[in-house]
Amino acid sequence: RYMGRMLLGTGGEIGLHGYNHVPLCLEKDGINQANTYPAWQNQENGQAAMIELDQFGRSLFPSNPFSGYVPPSNILCPEARDWLPKVLPNLKVISSLSFEEEDVGTYMQNFGEADDGIIEFPRIVSGYFLYEGEQLALINELGLHYVNSHFIHPDDILDPDRRENRTWATMRSQLDDQYAWLRDNAPGLRNQTVSEGAMAVQRFSRVQVNAGLDGNQYIIHLGGFYDQVFLMMRATRPPANITGGTITRVTSSLYLIEAQQPDLVVTFGD
């Protein structure tokens, strides 16, 4: 309760991460057993466990809606994916992985809005320090969607094996260095909680982009626009100004556009 309130007090958000860290798969699936986990005997037990988890969380932090769920070991079986939003009333976003791990049963996602309204929001990196492969994943995702989603596991500090016997001072310093690198190399990247990030993904998923060049103007119309949408634009000439939004230079030829209206005009100089 103490640590959680400190996090919430700084504008953070707490999500759900399973009941006793057991993935939501039944014994008949064979997936939990393959990953050395116990398996749920039936669907009702798994549902009761998630209800208990949600109630326990709300008893600790009644003002914090638990809108995000990270599957234990990134494993989530199809049946549980179907019923999970029905037993967690505040659930809005599920965060697993966009690439497959060695574990059997990895829940794979792309950024987007599912048919049942849940936002699929994969995490790209996790923990307080990054291995070489994770650094590459971070850079690739910036190039693909200009997004970095980061998950902190509850055991990252407490478990000596997970933190590889690093001290808290070392872990904190490594995390600060990671964020400093993002600030220096990803201009315009916003700091958001998982709920805020999910809303951004939903807006982007619903928008339809129609754009074309007319002389020295690039005219953009956004169907399904609501509130605010971010777009990437590549151009061989630097833009002189923009109406209907703001523009941030990312590289010499790549720009981040914040659309504040459904119609935008980017004007290029001679």
ABEGO torsion letter per residue (X at the ends): XAAAAAAAAAGBBBBBAEBGGBBBBBAAAGAAAAAGBBBBABAAAAAAAAAAAAAAAAAABAABBBABBBBBGGBBBAAAAAAAAAABAABABBBBBABBBABBGBBBBBBEBBAAGBBBBBBABBEABBBAAAAAAAAAAAAAAGBBBBBBBAAAAABAAAAGGBBAAAAAAAAAAAAAAAAAABBGBBBBBAAAAAAAAAAAAABBBBBBBBEABBBBBBBGBBGBBBBBBBBABBBABBBGBBBBBABAABBBBBBABABBBBBBBX
